[in-house]
Amino acid sequence: MKRTKWLFLLIVTNLLISCAPNPKKTFHCEIPPIQSSTSKSDHLKVEVYLDGSGSMLGYVKDGETNYVKVLRSLKSTLDLRVSDNWNVEYYRLGNESQKLTPPLHYSDAELPVFYDESDRTRYPGASSPIDTAITPVVEKENKLTVIVTDLEQNDGDVTRITQKIQQNYLNEKRKNYAVGIWTIKSEFNGSVYIEKLLEKEHKLNAFTYNSGKQLDKMRPFYVLFIGSYGDISYYFDQLQKSYPDLVNSNNLVIFNSDNILSRKSSLQNLPANLPKGLTRPVLLVKNVQLEKYNQSKDGSLPYDLLEIDGKAKDSLTANYSVPLITSNYSLPIDPKSLKTEVKIQRFDEYGKDINSENDDLNLKTAMDLKNWQINPSNTLNFSAIIDPNKFPKPGIYLFTIDVKANNLQSDSSWKDWDWEARTSEQDGSKTHNVKSFLETLKHRTEELNQNSLLVGRFCYAIQKD
């Protein structure tokens, strides 16, 4: 009797278990946050170096040039926050840097005397050792270095500048540091000096150049900001806000590997029109239900749910347009360098467990993202091409696709302003080796991301009938 009762209870229990509904399964699609620090320093020491070499003289000969306007705007912006915890020091950069305290004055940089050696007692002749202003980081000291120069480094060797920058700032140990460049053209009337290497010796050639007021004839100069990303970004914002006639987003760039994107892209905007053979159900069913509304903090859906008609044989294409928000002053992503990494999971035949399918090379090509385009409106457009024939059998497949970029885009002005683009041997609207200098900073930024910047994560739950 006891044995019969026990068997009855066991049968009832099994029936209840078998009839109980399977719990819902949630397809988690976690979008990695941006790991960066964008706050400005509470305590900051600012050191400003003005190139005092003779090659800068032409910028001040004709009165209130763009160069003079930049000097004034720079000082008023930097002095705005001067306090006990925030001080600014000014130097004349030369063979030996001179601190600009009376009787030496910052405003003298608007005058020929600062460059022409007419008063050697106060301002002796100076070369252009720009790299000497880039000094090692002092631990527990927040410092911003600002250098105003035409980038005509001694011996024409800008690699000395990039080497100092990489050694002290743009490296794995100091990823919160950055280099900002403000590029601008100015009226110029004076001598342009070009270093030439002849028989293993550097020879300094010069020619007279007068740009007049024509923008395409004006001579470029550069303001370098070297310090933490947050401090550089803060000052760029202030300059752009206060001096829109001099500063715009087109002539400001910050090189920093952690602040290329302000957030990672995800499937926020789903296409309303899908090709025949592909539908978007409320939920997917195969002994289990996947919850659709696993929303991110901004209310967007991080993934798309798709169902492939069992009769579909040809490839199916769905076109997507999602936000791609780059950080202020960052170089844009190069869409030609975008690559995908695919992780695939599949519910087993009973719908209880999720199994990895990463080793199935055929399945990995069942869904392909391509036709990448980045629009000025901060959108990333692409096509998702699905091949029904490459799914091994009916079921639910979970695709997590990471989109990575290997490269950033160079600015077209780098090539246009470089000496190699000169129209004649006396074209003063060009800078020697500026393209090489800026390209090196770009490559360094890419290297610090191991040439693989995660642009976005796109997740799909696909049911093949």
Secondary structure, DSSP 8 states (H G I E B T S, - for coil): -HHHHHHHHHHHHHHHHHHS----B----------------SSEEEEEEEE-SGGGGGGTTTSS-HHHHHHHHHHHHHGGG-BTTEEEEEEEESSS-EE--TTS-GGGGGSGGGTS-SSTTTS------GGGG-----TT--EEEEEEE----GGG-THHHHHHHHHHTSSGGGTTEEEEEEEEEE--EEEEEEEEEETTEEEEEEEEEE-TT-GGGSEEEEEEEEEEHHHHHHHHHHHHHH-TTT--GGGEEEE-TT-SBSS-B-S-S--S---TTEE--SS-BSSSBB-S----TTS--SEEEEEE-TT--S-EEEEEEEE--B-TT---B-GGGEEEEEEEEEE-TTSS-EEE-TT-HHHHTSEEEEEEEEETTTEEEEEEEE-GGGSSSSEEEEEEEEEEES-B---HHHHHTBGGG-SSTT-TT-BTTHHHHHHHHHHHHHHTTTT-EEEEEEEEEEEE-
